[in-house]
Amino acid sequence: MTSPTAENAAAHAPTAGEYISHHLGHLTNIHQGFIVDFKVINYDTVFWSILMGVIGVFVLWLGTRRATSGVPGRFQGAIEAVVEMVEDQSKSIIHGDRRFIAPLALTVFVWVFLMNCLDFLPVDLFAAILRAMGMGEMHFRIVPTADLNGPLGMSLGVLAVVLYYNLKVKGVGGWVHELFAAPFGIYMAPFNFLLNMIEYAARTVSLGMRLFGNMYAGELLFLLIALLGALAGPFGIVGQIVAGSAWAIFHILIVLLQAFIFMMLTLVYIGQAHESH
């Protein structure tokens, strides 16, 4: 016999759509009234982005503090492997001074990788923690790269660095001349300028959208897998465990690959700023 409490809980249980919509909501300062609203701040994205940045800097700092000239341990070996990989990639793309660019690429790779790794945490973990703290059913997302604002913000930062190196390497006059003269000559100046502006905008948007799209899809799939146990009974629980484990293993590749792609495209765009047309 079902108790009234259990029946009441079942009656008020969220539907699949409500469950997913709730987990895709953000902890914000105000309600978003339009698709582009610069007054809205997603506190969860800001918090986790900064926290992963601090952890990334701490891990790299710890790696330098524990570095020895002898046989490296596992931790030092892992840090050295990442640093050498980034250095090799920057050396093959950037033909010039890399004293700032290589550390920048390393920071981008580690930061994006750590933010992506948050997707491995159980989807209902923080919802349960917030309920236990008496905060009710708050909206709270923990994957900054699955929020379009995060990847687009980073891609705008990459754009700022690219513009800086365009001015540093070519000078103001050289860069402005390139905007109007490349690629079809100065007689096609208006068309060249429009084409170059479109290229800058397209590269910036695609850089952020690529990372966001992959991480958002991964987060959504984890939510769908979490629903198996509730919707399909005992068989759903088994399917949830099997599917969740399989997707988590495959997702390791996605998390690492997306961090690598974001880092590589950052280097490619900065490298293009060093080239003259």
C-alpha positions, 0 to 999 in steps of 0.5 A: 500500500502506497503512503499518502506522503509517497503519493504526494511526492509522486504527484509533485515530481517534475516531468522530464521536460521540467527536470531538464529545463530546471537543470539548464537554468542559471543562478542569475542576478535578474530574470533574462528578458531578452536573448541578448541582455547584458544586465544579466550575470550568471553567478554560477558561470562566473564562480566556476570559471574563476575557481577553475582558473585559480585551481589551474594556476595553483596546479601549474605553480605546484608543478614548478615548485616540485620540479626536480632535475632527477627522475620526475615523478608522475605529477611532474611528468604529467605537467612536463608533458603538457608544457612540452606539447604546448611549446611544440605546437606554439613553436610550429605555428608562431615564428617569432617571440613566444615568451607570452604566447606559449604561456597564454596557450598553456593557460588556455588549455589547462583552464578550458580542460578543467572547466570541461571536466566539471561535466563529470560531476553527477548532474543532481549533486549540487541540487541535492546539496542546495536542498540540504542547505535549505535553499530549495530548488535553485537553478545552478549549473556547474559547467561554464563552457556549457554556458554560451557566455563563457566560451564567447567571453573567452573567444572575445579575449582571444580576439583582443590578443589577436588585435594586439599582435596585429598592431604590435607586429604590423604597426597601426599603418600596416594593419590598416593597410592590410584591412583595406588592401588584402586580399584583392588589392587596394582597388577593392578596398571597400570589399576587402574591409568588409571581408576582413571584418566578417572574417574577424567576427566569424572566427570569434563566434565560431571559436566560442560556439564550437566549444559551447555546442560540444559541451552543451550537447554532452551536458544534455546527454548526461541529463537524458541518461539521468532520466532513464532510472526514473522513467524506465524502472529497474531496467532503466537503472541498469541502462542508466549505469551502463549508458552513463559509464560508457558516455563518461568514458567517451566524454573524456576524449571530448573534454580533452579534444575541445580544450586542445582545439580551443588552444590550437585555434588560439595559436593559429589566430595569433600566428596569422596576426604575425603574417603579412599579406 
